[in-house]
Amino acid sequence: IDASGFLLSICCASTKPPRYKCGISKACPEKHFAFKMASGAANVVGPKICLEDNVLMSGVKNNVGRGINVALVNGKTGELLDTRYFDMWGGNVAPFIEFLKSIQDGTIVLMGTYDDGATKLNDEARRLIAELGSTSIINLGFRDNWVFCGGKGIKTKSPFEQHIKNNKDTNKYEGWPEVVEMEGCIPQKQD
């Protein structure tokens, strides 16, 4: 290898940006889980939830659907416990309420809407989601886009929440707002 070729390889290898878990913009500190998530796009592309470089829910995995998509994760180990979606347009809110009540303390709860996640929500469902740390759930409306990460048993409001209202004057897609994305580092549950 000649000197210029050698220098070129040094130059360009070091300028490639590092890749962090789930493609987030910076590394998470120790004892934190990296996550990235996106709501659905209109009624076409489903939401995506990634934790620690594992895609938990996506259209490719074929485990997302219209309504509110939920991934439950063990807050100590980061292990996936369950994934479900609840149709809040044509479905019934009762199974969603029972599911929310069954979540164990110390569980990380990641949620993202697809198509419409609000029509069938009632006060009880909204209260149970607020108890997980959500502040936007009380204002979630028809076809709004929303992503949220909270936890069962947390005593504070979650910093991990994004909400875009459905507004015909500002919607990116006809009848739907733009996709909402969020990334961050979730503190691991300590004993």
Accessible surface in RSA format (square Angstrom, percent):
REM  Atomic radii and reference values for relative SASA: ProtOr
REM  Chains: A
REM  Algorithm: Lee & Richards
REM  Probe-radius: 1.40
REM  Slices: 20
REM RES _ NUM      All-atoms   Total-Side   Main-Chain    Non-polar    All polar
REM                ABS   REL    ABS   REL    ABS   REL    ABS   REL    ABS   REL
RES ILE A   1   190.40 108.3 106.76  79.5  83.64 201.6 119.10  85.8  71.29 193.5
RES ASP A   2    96.04  67.3  79.94  79.6  16.10  38.1  46.84 110.2  49.20  49.1
RES ALA A   3    77.08  70.9  63.49  98.0  13.59  30.9  69.97  98.5   7.11  18.8
RES SER A   4    76.98  65.0  67.22  89.7   9.76  22.5  51.40 109.5  25.57  35.8
RES GLY A   5    28.37  35.0   0.00   N/A  28.37  35.0  22.45  61.6   5.92  13.3
RES PHE A   6   111.18  55.6 110.76  68.6   0.42   1.1 111.18  67.4   0.00   0.0
RES LEU A   7   113.00  62.9 110.62  79.1   2.38   6.0 110.86  77.9   2.14   5.8
RES LEU A   8   114.98  64.0 110.84  79.3   4.15  10.4 114.45  80.4   0.53   1.4
RES SER A   9    65.64  55.5  54.51  72.7  11.14  25.7  51.44 109.5  14.21  19.9
RES ILE A  10    89.21  50.8  83.31  62.1   5.89  14.2  88.18  63.5   1.03   2.8
RES CYS A  11    66.01  49.9  54.63  60.9  11.38  26.7  31.64  80.2  34.37  37.1
RES CYS A  12    65.55  49.6  57.60  64.2   7.95  18.7  29.05  73.6  36.50  39.4
RES ALA A  13    76.73  70.6  50.84  78.5  25.89  58.9  61.11  86.1  15.62  41.4
RES SER A  14    91.61  77.4  55.34  73.8  36.28  83.6  51.54 109.7  40.08  56.1
RES THR A  15   102.24  72.7  75.71  76.8  26.53  63.2  67.97  91.3  34.27  51.8
RES LYS A  16   159.90  78.0 141.84  87.0  18.06  43.0  90.53  81.5  69.37  73.9
RES PRO A  17   105.03  76.6  92.80  84.6  12.24  44.5  97.30  80.3   7.74  48.1
RES PRO A  18    93.44  68.1  70.21  64.0  23.24  84.5  81.66  67.4  11.79  73.3
RES ARG A  19   165.43  69.5 130.46  66.5  34.97  83.3  79.51 108.7  85.92  52.1
RES TYR A  20    63.95  29.9  60.01  34.1   3.94  10.3  33.52  25.2  30.43  37.5
RES LYS A  21   100.66  49.1  96.99  59.5   3.67   8.7  58.56  52.7  42.10  44.8
RES CYS A  22    13.40  10.1   0.00   0.0  13.40  31.5   4.52  11.5   8.88   9.6
RES GLY A  23    35.62  43.9   0.00   N/A  35.62  43.9  19.56  53.7  16.06  36.0
RES ILE A  24     8.74   5.0   3.09   2.3   5.66  13.6   3.09   2.2   5.66  15.3
RES SER A  25    90.91  76.8  60.76  81.1  30.15  69.5  52.42 111.6  38.49  53.9
RES LYS A  26   140.50  68.5 140.49  86.2   0.01   0.0  96.70  87.0  43.80  46.7
RES ALA A  27    61.44  56.5  44.24  68.3  17.20  39.1  46.42  65.4  15.02  39.8
RES CYS A  28    31.92  24.1   6.33   7.1  25.59  60.1   6.83  17.3  25.09  27.1
RES PRO A  29    78.47  57.2  63.14  57.6  15.33  55.7  75.52  62.3   2.95  18.3
RES GLU A  30   154.69  88.8 131.45  99.5  23.24  55.3  61.72 119.4  92.97  75.9
RES LYS A  31   120.31  58.7 108.16  66.4  12.15  28.9  68.11  61.3  52.21  55.6
RES HIS A  32    58.95  32.2  44.25  30.8  14.70  37.6  27.36  28.2  31.59  36.8
RES PHE A  33    15.80   7.9  15.80   9.8   0.00   0.0  15.80   9.6   0.00   0.0
RES ALA A  34     2.75   2.5   2.75   4.2   0.00   0.0   2.75   3.9   0.00   0.0
RES PHE A  35     0.00   0.0   0.00   0.0   0.00   0.0   0.00   0.0   0.00   0.0
RES LYS A  36    69.34  33.8  68.73  42.2   0.61   1.5  31.49  28.3  37.86  40.3
RES MET A  37     2.48   1.3   0.31   0.2   2.17   5.2   2.16   1.8   0.32   0.4
RES ALA A  38    17.79  16.4  17.34  26.8   0.45   1.0  17.34  24.4   0.45   1.2
RES SER A  39     3.32   2.8   0.00   0.0   3.32   7.6   0.00   0.0   3.32   4.7
RES GLY A  40     0.50   0.6   0.00   N/A   0.50   0.6   0.12   0.3   0.37   0.8
RES ALA A  41    12.64  11.6  12.29  19.0   0.34   0.8  12.29  17.3   0.34   0.9
RES ALA A  42     8.75   8.0   7.74  12.0   1.00   2.3   7.74  10.9   1.00   2.7
RES ASN A  43    80.35  55.4  60.63  58.6  19.72  47.5   5.54  13.3  74.81  72.3
RES VAL A  44   113.87  74.9  87.78  79.5  26.09  62.9  91.52  79.5  22.35  60.6
RES VAL A  45    91.33  60.1  88.43  80.1   2.90   7.0  91.33  79.4   0.00   0.0
RES GLY A  46    13.17  16.2   0.00   N/A  13.17  16.2   0.42   1.2  12.75  28.6
RES PRO A  47     0.79   0.6   0.23   0.2   0.55   2.0   0.43   0.4   0.36   2.2
RES LYS A  48   104.17  50.8 104.10  63.9   0.07   0.2  49.24  44.3  54.93  58.5
RES ILE A  49     0.45   0.3   0.45   0.3   0.00   0.0   0.45   0.3   0.00   0.0
RES CYS A  50     9.31   7.0   9.31  10.4   0.00   0.0   4.50  11.4   4.82   5.2
RES LEU A  51     2.23   1.2   1.77   1.3   0.46   1.2   1.77   1.2   0.46   1.2
RES GLU A  52    43.45  24.9  34.56  26.1   8.89  21.2  16.49  31.9  26.96  22.0
RES ASP A  53    72.19  50.6  48.33  48.1  23.86  56.4  18.00  42.4  54.19  54.0
RES ASN A  54    90.87  62.7  87.29  84.4   3.58   8.6  17.28  41.6  73.59  71.1
RES VAL A  55    51.88  34.1  41.33  37.4  10.55  25.4  41.33  35.9  10.55  28.6
RES LEU A  56     9.29   5.2   8.47   6.1   0.82   2.1   8.91   6.3   0.38   1.0
RES MET A  57     0.13   0.1   0.13   0.1   0.00   0.0   0.13   0.1   0.00   0.0
RES SER A  58     6.97   5.9   6.97   9.3   0.00   0.0   5.68  12.1   1.29   1.8
RES GLY A  59    45.05  55.6   0.00   N/A  45.05  55.6  25.74  70.6  19.31  43.2
RES VAL A  60   148.83  97.9 118.16 107.0  30.67  73.9 126.17 109.6  22.66  61.5
RES LYS A  61   110.07  53.7  81.82  50.2  28.25  67.3  41.96  37.8  68.11  72.5
RES ASN A  62   132.59  91.4 110.55 106.8  22.04  53.1  21.58  51.9 111.01 107.3
RES ASN A  63    34.06  23.5  28.39  27.4   5.68  13.7  25.79  62.1   8.27   8.0
RES VAL A  64    24.02  15.8   7.44   6.7  16.57  39.9   7.44   6.5  16.57  44.9
RES GLY A  65     8.91  11.0   0.00   N/A   8.91  11.0   8.91  24.4   0.00   0.0
RES ARG A  66    88.18  37.0  82.10  41.9   6.08  14.5  22.60  30.9  65.58  39.7
RES GLY A  67     0.00   0.0   0.00   N/A   0.00   0.0   0.00   0.0   0.00   0.0
RES ILE A  68     0.00   0.0   0.00   0.0   0.00   0.0   0.00   0.0   0.00   0.0
RES ASN A  69     0.00   0.0   0.00   0.0   0.00   0.0   0.00   0.0   0.00   0.0
RES VAL A  70     0.01   0.0   0.00   0.0   0.01   0.0   0.00   0.0   0.01   0.0
RES ALA A  71     0.00   0.0   0.00   0.0   0.00   0.0   0.00   0.0   0.00   0.0
RES LEU A  72    14.09   7.8  14.09  10.1   0.00   0.0  14.09   9.9   0.00   0.0
RES VAL A  73     0.10   0.1   0.10   0.1   0.00   0.0   0.10   0.1   0.00   0.0
RES ASN A  74    44.67  30.8  42.68  41.2   1.99   4.8   2.77   6.7  41.90  40.5
RES GLY A  75     2.19   2.7   0.00   N/A   2.19   2.7   1.29   3.5   0.89   2.0
RES LYS A  76    90.85  44.3  87.97  54.0   2.88   6.8  45.07  40.6  45.79  48.8
RES THR A  77    91.10  64.8  59.51  60.3  31.60  75.3  66.26  89.0  24.84  37.6
RES GLY A  78    15.39  19.0   0.00   N/A  15.39  19.0   2.90   8.0  12.49  28.0
RES GLU A  79   106.26  61.0  95.90  72.6  10.36  24.7  40.72  78.8  65.54  53.5
RES LEU A  80    74.61  41.6  54.39  38.9  20.22  50.8  54.40  38.2  20.21  54.4
RES LEU A  81    88.29  49.2  53.86  38.5  34.43  86.6  57.47  40.4  30.82  82.9
RES ASP A  82    40.27  28.2  34.15  34.0   6.11  14.5  15.04  35.4  25.22  25.2
RES THR A  83    34.46  24.5  18.11  18.4  16.35  39.0   0.91   1.2  33.54  50.7
RES ARG A  84   111.94  47.0 105.78  53.9   6.15  14.7  32.20  44.0  79.73  48.3
RES TYR A  85   110.17  51.4  91.51  52.1  18.67  48.6  45.95  34.5  64.22  79.2
RES PHE A  86    19.51   9.8  16.33  10.1   3.17   8.3  19.51  11.8   0.00   0.0
RES ASP A  87    41.57  29.1  34.68  34.5   6.89  16.3  18.09  42.6  23.48  23.4
RES MET A  88     0.24   0.1   0.24   0.2   0.00   0.0   0.24   0.2   0.00   0.0
RES TRP A  89   119.60  48.0 112.94  54.7   6.66  15.6  86.11  45.9  33.48  54.3
RES GLY A  90    50.89  62.8   0.00   N/A  50.89  62.8  20.35  55.8  30.54  68.4
RES GLY A  91    23.51  29.0   0.00   N/A  23.51  29.0  21.28  58.4   2.23   5.0
RES ASN A  92    96.36  66.5  82.56  79.8  13.80  33.2  27.59  66.4  68.77  66.5
RES VAL A  93    20.98  13.8  19.74  17.9   1.24   3.0  19.74  17.1   1.24   3.4
RES ALA A  94    50.00  46.0  48.10  74.2   1.90   4.3  49.98  70.4   0.02   0.1
RES PRO A  95    74.20  54.1  63.94  58.3  10.27  37.3  70.60  58.3   3.60  22.4
RES PHE A  96     0.00   0.0   0.00   0.0   0.00   0.0   0.00   0.0   0.00   0.0
RES ILE A  97    10.82   6.2  10.82   8.1   0.00   0.0  10.82   7.8   0.00   0.0
RES GLU A  98   105.26  60.4 100.94  76.4   4.32  10.3  47.47  91.8  57.79  47.2
RES PHE A  99    10.63   5.3   4.96   3.1   5.67  14.7   9.96   6.0   0.66   1.9
RES LEU A 100     3.35   1.9   0.88   0.6   2.47   6.2   0.88   0.6   2.47   6.7
RES LYS A 101   101.66  49.6  78.46  48.1  23.20  55.2  45.19  40.7  56.47  60.1
RES SER A 102    67.22  56.8  49.45  66.0  17.77  40.9  47.75 101.7  19.47  27.3
RES ILE A 103     7.40   4.2   0.13   0.1   7.27  17.5   3.07   2.2   4.33  11.8
RES GLN A 104   130.81  73.1 126.81  92.7   4.00   9.5  52.27 111.3  78.54  59.6
RES ASP A 105   107.77  75.5  83.43  83.0  24.34  57.5  31.70  74.6  76.07  75.9
RES GLY A 106    16.97  20.9   0.00   N/A  16.97  20.9  11.29  31.0   5.68  12.7
RES THR A 107     6.90   4.9   5.49   5.6   1.41   3.4   1.30   1.7   5.60   8.5
RES ILE A 108    11.06   6.3  11.06   8.2   0.00   0.0  11.06   8.0   0.00   0.0
RES VAL A 109     0.00   0.0   0.00   0.0   0.00   0.0   0.00   0.0   0.00   0.0
RES LEU A 110     0.00   0.0   0.00   0.0   0.00   0.0   0.00   0.0   0.00   0.0
RES MET A 111     0.00   0.0   0.00   0.0   0.00   0.0   0.00   0.0   0.00   0.0
RES GLY A 112     0.29   0.4   0.00   N/A   0.29   0.4   0.29   0.8   0.00   0.0
RES THR A 113     0.38   0.3   0.38   0.4   0.00   0.0   0.38   0.5   0.00   0.0
RES TYR A 114    30.68  14.3  30.55  17.4   0.12   0.3  14.61  11.0  16.07  19.8
RES ASP A 115    22.00  15.4  20.70  20.6   1.30   3.1   1.05   2.5  20.95  20.9
RES ASP A 116     1.87   1.3   1.87   1.9   0.00   0.0   1.87   4.4   0.00   0.0
RES GLY A 117     0.65   0.8   0.00   N/A   0.65   0.8   0.02   0.1   0.63   1.4
RES ALA A 118     3.95   3.6   1.70   2.6   2.25   5.1   1.70   2.4   2.25   6.0
RES THR A 119    65.81  46.8  35.16  35.6  30.65  73.0  42.01  56.4  23.79  36.0
RES LYS A 120    82.53  40.3  73.21  44.9   9.32  22.2  52.67  47.4  29.86  31.8
RES LEU A 121    14.75   8.2   0.00   0.0  14.75  37.1   0.00   0.0  14.75  39.7
RES ASN A 122    59.52  41.0  53.08  51.3   6.44  15.5  34.60  83.3  24.91  24.1
RES ASP A 123   122.63  85.9 115.69 115.1   6.95  16.4  39.55  93.1  83.08  82.9
RES GLU A 124    59.54  34.2  53.83  40.7   5.70  13.6  21.96  42.5  37.57  30.7
RES ALA A 125     0.00   0.0   0.00   0.0   0.00   0.0   0.00   0.0   0.00   0.0
RES ARG A 126    41.02  17.2  41.02  20.9   0.00   0.0  13.19  18.0  27.83  16.9
RES ARG A 127   119.48  50.2 113.61  57.9   5.87  14.0  67.52  92.3  51.96  31.5
RES LEU A 128    15.70   8.7  12.89   9.2   2.81   7.1  12.89   9.1   2.81   7.5
RES ILE A 129     0.00   0.0   0.00   0.0   0.00   0.0   0.00   0.0   0.00   0.0
RES ALA A 130    21.81  20.1  20.29  31.3   1.52   3.5  20.59  29.0   1.22   3.2
RES GLU A 131    94.45  54.2  75.11  56.8  19.35  46.1  46.66  90.2  47.80  39.0
RES LEU A 132     3.64   2.0   3.64   2.6   0.00   0.0   3.64   2.6   0.00   0.0
RES GLY A 133     1.55   1.9   0.00   N/A   1.55   1.9   1.42   3.9   0.13   0.3
RES SER A 134     1.65   1.4   0.00   0.0   1.65   3.8   0.00   0.0   1.65   2.3
RES THR A 135    71.91  51.1  60.04  60.9  11.87  28.3  44.84  60.2  27.07  40.9
RES SER A 136    22.72  19.2  19.88  26.5   2.84   6.6   3.21   6.8  19.52  27.3
RES ILE A 137     0.13   0.1   0.13   0.1   0.00   0.0   0.13   0.1   0.00   0.0
RES ILE A 138   118.53  67.4  97.35  72.5  21.18  51.0  97.49  70.2  21.04  57.1
RES ASN A 139    87.49  60.3  78.39  75.8   9.10  21.9  20.17  48.5  67.32  65.1
RES LEU A 140     4.66   2.6   0.48   0.3   4.18  10.5   0.48   0.3   4.18  11.2
RES GLY A 141    20.01  24.7   0.00   N/A  20.01  24.7  19.63  53.9   0.38   0.9
RES PHE A 142    94.35  47.2  83.61  51.8  10.74  27.9  83.61  50.7  10.74  30.7
RES ARG A 143    62.38  26.2  62.38  31.8   0.00   0.0   0.15   0.2  62.23  37.7
RES ASP A 144     2.94   2.1   2.24   2.2   0.70   1.7   0.00   0.0   2.94   2.9
RES ASN A 145     1.86   1.3   1.86   1.8   0.00   0.0   0.00   0.0   1.86   1.8
RES TRP A 146     0.00   0.0   0.00   0.0   0.00   0.0   0.00   0.0   0.00   0.0
RES VAL A 147     0.08   0.1   0.08   0.1   0.00   0.0   0.08   0.1   0.00   0.0
RES PHE A 148     0.00   0.0   0.00   0.0   0.00   0.0   0.00   0.0   0.00   0.0
RES CYS A 149     1.98   1.5   1.46   1.6   0.52   1.2   0.00   0.0   1.98   2.1
RES GLY A 150     8.84  10.9   0.00   N/A   8.84  10.9   6.46  17.7   2.38   5.3
RES GLY A 151     6.53   8.1   0.00   N/A   6.53   8.1   6.24  17.1   0.30   0.7
RES LYS A 152    51.65  25.2  47.60  29.2   4.05   9.6  29.57  26.6  22.08  23.5
RES GLY A 153    33.80  41.7   0.00   N/A  33.80  41.7  16.93  46.5  16.87  37.8
RES ILE A 154    68.85  39.2  51.32  38.2  17.54  42.3  57.45  41.4  11.40  30.9
RES LYS A 155   189.52  92.5 149.73  91.9  39.80  94.8 119.99 108.0  69.54  74.1
RES THR A 156    99.15  70.5  87.51  88.7  11.65  27.8  76.16 102.3  22.99  34.8
RES LYS A 157   122.55  59.8 106.44  65.3  16.11  38.4  76.44  68.8  46.12  49.1
RES SER A 158    14.13  11.9   2.14   2.9  11.99  27.6   2.58   5.5  11.55  16.2
RES PRO A 159   114.57  83.5  77.12  70.3  37.45 136.1  90.14  74.4  24.43 151.8
RES PHE A 160    36.31  18.2  35.92  22.3   0.38   1.0  36.31  22.0   0.00   0.0
RES GLU A 161    25.08  14.4   8.38   6.3  16.70  39.8   7.54  14.6  17.54  14.3
RES GLN A 162    81.92  45.8  78.39  57.3   3.53   8.4   5.03  10.7  76.89  58.3
RES HIS A 163    48.17  26.3  18.29  12.7  29.87  76.4   6.56   6.8  41.61  48.4
RES ILE A 164    54.64  31.1  51.66  38.5   2.97   7.2  54.64  39.3   0.00   0.0
RES LYS A 165   104.89  51.2  98.36  60.4   6.52  15.5  80.93  72.8  23.96  25.5
RES ASN A 166    44.06  30.4  23.27  22.5  20.79  50.1   2.14   5.1  41.92  40.5
RES ASN A 167    63.52  43.8  57.72  55.8   5.80  14.0  13.21  31.8  50.31  48.6
RES LYS A 168   183.35  89.4 152.23  93.4  31.12  74.1 117.77 106.0  65.58  69.9
RES ASP A 169   116.68  81.7  80.99  80.6  35.70  84.4  28.20  66.4  88.49  88.2
RES THR A 170   104.01  74.0  73.84  74.9  30.16  71.9  70.74  95.0  33.27  50.3
RES ASN A 171    29.13  20.1   4.91   4.7  24.22  58.3   4.34  10.4  24.79  24.0
RES LYS A 172   138.54  67.6 103.99  63.8  34.55  82.3  61.92  55.7  76.62  81.6
RES TYR A 173    73.96  34.5  68.00  38.7   5.96  15.5  56.19  42.2  17.77  21.9
RES GLU A 174   172.57  99.1 146.45 110.8  26.12  62.2  67.61 130.8 104.96  85.7
RES GLY A 175    27.85  34.3   0.00   N/A  27.85  34.3  21.37  58.7   6.48  14.5
RES TRP A 176    25.14  10.1  25.14  12.2   0.00   0.0  25.14  13.4   0.00   0.0
RES PRO A 177     2.43   1.8   2.09   1.9   0.34   1.2   2.43   2.0   0.00   0.0
RES GLU A 178    87.62  50.3  86.14  65.2   1.48   3.5   5.84  11.3  81.78  66.8
RES VAL A 179    42.53  28.0  31.28  28.3  11.25  27.1  31.28  27.2  11.25  30.5
RES VAL A 180     8.19   5.4   6.37   5.8   1.81   4.4   8.19   7.1   0.00   0.0
RES GLU A 181   111.84  64.2  91.15  69.0  20.68  49.2  19.18  37.1  92.65  75.6
RES MET A 182    17.11   8.9   8.04   5.3   9.08  21.6  15.68  13.3   1.43   1.9
RES GLU A 183    61.83  35.5  43.38  32.8  18.45  43.9  25.63  49.6  36.20  29.6
RES GLY A 184    14.07  17.4   0.00   N/A  14.07  17.4  14.07  38.6   0.00   0.0
RES CYS A 185    21.57  16.3  12.64  14.1   8.93  21.0   8.46  21.4  13.11  14.1
RES ILE A 186    12.15   6.9  12.15   9.1   0.00   0.0  12.15   8.7   0.00   0.0
RES PRO A 187    82.98  60.5  73.63  67.1   9.34  34.0  73.63  60.8   9.34  58.1
RES GLN A 188    56.00  31.3  49.70  36.3   6.29  15.0   0.05   0.1  55.95  42.4
RES LYS A 189    94.75  46.2  81.57  50.0  13.18  31.4  47.55  42.8  47.20  50.3
RES GLN A 190    95.57  53.4  79.34  58.0  16.23  38.6  55.95 119.1  39.62  30.0
RES ASP A 191   160.41 112.4  90.12  89.7  70.28 166.2  69.27 163.0  91.13  90.9
END  Absolute sums over single chains surface
CHAIN  1 A    10326.4       8195.6       2130.8       5816.2       4510.2
END  Absolute sums over all chains
TOTAL         10326.4       8195.6       2130.8       5816.2       4510.2
